[in-house]
Amino acid sequence: MKPAPAPINRRTPRAEVRDRLLRAASTVFAERGFAGATMQQVAATAGFTTGALYSNFASKDDLFFELFDRQITGRIAAVRQILGQADLTVVNEATALEAGQRLTAAMRQNREWQLLFTEFWLRAARDDELRERWAHKRRDYHQQLTELADEALSSWGSNSAVSSRTLMLTMLALNNGLAIEELADPGSVPGDTIGTVLVRLLGLQS
């Protein structure tokens, strides 16, 4: 009888370890909130030791910022997709309203992240050192969105009376504010709100 083959001791690639830890962090944060979650819970959910977790992320803040980076990458890609689906050769009130509907749908589909984002925002506002790190991330995000708004305005050739940065800040603040309203009272935000504001900003009124 042949002996059983020795088990293969395959070391999990670092990228896979980080991905599993981040997915676990997202789950634990959603279930317990950022303040209530622990690093031990994240490690256990991912199926790793706390040592493996700390060798990749020094703190819960580091986990959040990595999740934030992933969110930003996904959101920028989503906005580009929305713009790509619009017929930019016929930019009118209807196309702007449709883009607004898509943005609203995207906002509603990410409730757990919005809860975590709001909790962390309040935490950063009360911590000077953390606030500076948070502000740095936000500035980078703002720059990416401003460049995207500039591309859109140039392509559309609209009669917008606002700059690309003003358009970016207005739409970002509107999205964040409406997301908070949706958290408190799901379904309370009319689906045409973002599109209606976009129409006015772009000067597309009929």
Secondary structure, 3 states (H helix, E strand, C coil): CCCCCCCCCCCCCHHHHHHHHHHHHHHHHHHHHHHHCCHHHHHHHHCCCHHHHHCCCCCHHHHHHHHHHHHHHHHHHHHHHHHHHCCCCCCCHHHHHHHHHHHHHHHHCCHHHHHHHHHHHHHHHCCHHHHHHHHHHHHHHHHHHHHHHHHHHHHHCCCCCCCHHHHHHHHHHHHHHHHHHHHHCCCCCCCCHHHHHHHHHHCCCC
